[in-house]
Amino acid sequence: MLRWYQSKLAKQPILTSAVSSAVLFGCGDILAQQAVDRKGFDKHDVARTVRMAAYGGAVFGPAATTWYVILQRHVAFKNYFSTVATRVTLDQAVFAPLHLTAFLSSMAYLEGADPKERLRTAFLPTYKANLMIWPLVQCINFSIVPLDYRVLFVNVISLGECTEYNAVRRLRRPSAHLVFFHDPEHFNVKHPLMHKWTLWFTKPPSGKGDNWTELLKEVVTFDSVEEFWGIYNNITPTSELGLKADYHLFKKGIRPEWEDLNNKHGGKWSYSFKDKRSVPIDELWLHAQLAAIGETLENDGDNEVMGVVVNVRKGFYRIGLWTRTVGKSIPGEKNGRTPAQGKEVLENIGRRFKEVLRLKDADVVEFSGHTDSAHSGSTRAKAKYTV
């Protein structure tokens, strides 16, 4: 279904977003009337649902799609946080007021009410309600959601919130829905990730006799966006770790070791940042983690990304991306790829990884197999691929 949706987006992005917005706006109103207002289907306001679907398809879908493309193309800075913050600010200061104005006035007109009066009485409370959650939602949207799915993401969140049409009424009573950003201790709404992820930490060795396996410690497993940020904001930044310390973020059930059954046939992309003083390693490591948990490093069905790792060494920082294969079919696996297909998949992942690390075209990211690294006695085995 997701692949079908993606193919439709590629061919007709505006139409596809319009149709999906119409469907989800309509479903949101049905949910609002039945779950919130508890009208019952015998008293359901069908005309209102049709109006909501029409607005979603004719106005919001095309407008939001165009707006997100504009932000993606024209608001991009070298600093990742500046890019996200500026996009969120512009979205809430420009698009949100325009959207609310169009929404409230058009609904009033279609209902036979006075649009000016509706804007006078409802705009400010609705906009305040908007600011209570949407800047945080859009921060997530612009951080980890691919451009093609941003309108869909917003529509789904709006569906969960029973649409903005009920925002004013909901504002008059305490909300039963608390996200992590509202109350870190008692939140009851999460945005789930596609996979569960485990954070690992390698302690710096205290002597030559230390066993690396014993130094590797499992820290925590999480499966939602809120839990990730809660963990990230409460652990030591990479820039403050001791020499020979590592962070590893891997899918649950996979140990960050060559010998793990999930890794034994795989390899890794890696890049070493040798000018440690000028490298924003905390920002780059965050980029790598967000790309991993956001599933933006590979296409649907690739099933290659195992995890990401950052190494702190005396002369450099290194960030790596571990993959399930080295481009070859795994023995006993059905429907395997040809070597050419495997190479193409890995190189596409490598190019995305390179973009995540904000590297220049002249910078070279190398891929090597774990088996080759083990035989060479070093993680600097001869590169199998480069991008």
Salt bridges, closest charged atoms under 4 A:
ASP29 OD1 - ARG48 NE 2.58
ASP37 OD2 - ARG48 NH2 3.96
ASP37 OD1 - ARG169 NH2 2.59
GLU111 OE2 - ARG51 NH2 3.89
GLU111 OE1 - ARG118 NH2 2.85
GLU117 OE2 - ARG120 NH2 2.60
GLU161 OE1 - ARG170 NH2 3.70
GLU164 OE1 - HIS99 NE2 2.94
ASP183 OD2 - HIS186 ND1 3.26
GLU226 OE2 - HIS191 ND1 2.46
GLU227 OE2 - LYS190 NZ 3.02
ASP246 OD1 - ARG313 NH1 2.98
GLU257 OE1 - ARG255 NE 2.99
GLU283 OE2 - HIS287 NE2 3.67
GLU295 OE2 - HIS195 ND1 2.88
GLU304 OE2 - ARG337 NH1 3.04
GLU333 OE2 - ARG324 NH1 2.69
GLU366 OE1 - ARG380 NH2 3.79
